[in-house]
Amino acid sequence: MFDWRWDFTFEILPRLLWATVNTLMAAGIGYAIAVVLGLVLALAQRTSFKPLTYAVRELVEFIRSTPLVLQIFFVFYVGPQFGIRLAPWTAGMIAIGLHYASYLSEVYRGGLESVPKGQWEASLALNLSPARTYFRIIIPQALPPSLAGMGNYLVGIFKDTPMLSVIGVAELMHTANAIGSESYRFLEPYTLVGVIFLAISLPTAALIRVFEAWVRRQLGMN
Amino acid sequence: MSQETLSDFPLELEGADAPMVRFRQVTKRYGNLTVLDSLDLDVAEGEMVTIIGPSGSGKTTVLRMLMTLETINEGVIYVDGKPLTHMPRNGGLVPADNRYLRKMRANIGMCFQHFNLFPHMTAIENCMEGPVHVLGLPKREARERSEELLEMVGMADKRDQHPSRLSGGQQQRVAIARALAMRPKVMLFDEVTSALDPEVIGEVTNVIRKLVGEHNLTMLMVTHQMGFAKDISDRVCFFFGGRIEEQGKPADLFGNPQRERTQQFLSAVKEAS
């Protein structure tokens, strides 16, 4: 029956909060990788070198069409067969970073395509270098329309960090599982995990909307 | 663009009477559609040439090719005595590479129908971007130059506004200042008043009038404003079907057009206005 024990709840709370730090770190590092690598993947698809464009396009499609948990297992367990031995954290960050990079590259692609052709033409008419055109003219304008999507995936990567528990990364889920198998009580740890995720996700989503409005203002675009 | 070396075009245009812009046998095709058909056109230094004609006659393409926004299929374009679309190699001309194009492009400035100001930069930042990051001017000098030009187009008081805060006519005037800040030898105006409300067209045409009066700029303009074209052009070219059907001094072309298509076009335009 419903048997919630508050004393047990408070006993395990500090441990779970510590694990939350790991979860936040995993989400933060993974997202940082994804934000940068995603831009590389998006720009690589816009080069005039066709083989690269196709290769990256296929890679992105492949990653987006297979489960994250499989990719995590693959990097961690299959890597050693090719002599690539990675710690759980490293393997996990590579897998989740690459996975979300491929999603973010699609967000960027949409953002980049939303910049009017006239902006490219004006940049060319002013003789701006291709790098300057991208980083000073096009990407700043592609950013605001990309922010909503980027925000969704920030919350997404955070909620996907429990998958790292399958290779032993000591994040929230992993810790809750450990508590459960030590004490044979699952109700409190899992409930707490849910509450902690909710308590972080909801304000983050709101903050992203504030941030989006702020960026538009900074760029003078509203 | 053909890859083989062109040998029957000169590597350079020399002499005092060499034009600022020369199109030689320039053909542009989109698939099966020939937009420009063996075009020959010279524009002298300091000359204001206006291109008129029905839509689809290739007039905007002329400007876009000069700005290197479009490649050409045949022929050669020269700017300031040097080939633009091609570069000299082994005694002949080969299609220009990006580096050569960047060097040549510095001679040309362009204003667009939809202004194309950078929306995340203020008016003066728009004007300073090229001088600072392409010409390598010190910021202070670029700012002074930009302020002068914004003053000239009557936009000095709006220098710190973003384009979204400006009317179409104001945006177009900033765009003219932005193009001039690069000190081009040739300025291109592509239907710069077509997207404007009627009551602000005058503020843009007045700026162009001023340029014609005070500067020795070579200018090519595509426009639907026949009255304006008549007022300020040294020469008007009527384009039809990718060719120059008729050209001449504005008084002659508007007052006494020789060709039937020119007459038809001009009377159709007159009826519409």
Interface residues (C-beta under 8 A of the other chain):
Chain A: P116 G118 Q119 E121 A122 L124 A125 L126 N127 L128 S129 R132 R136 I137 P140 Q141 L219 G220 M221 N222
Chain B: M67 T68 L69 R102 R105 A106 I108 G109 M110 F112 H114 F115 N116 L117 F118 P119 H120 M121 T122 E129 G130 H133 V134 H162 S164 R178 A179 M182
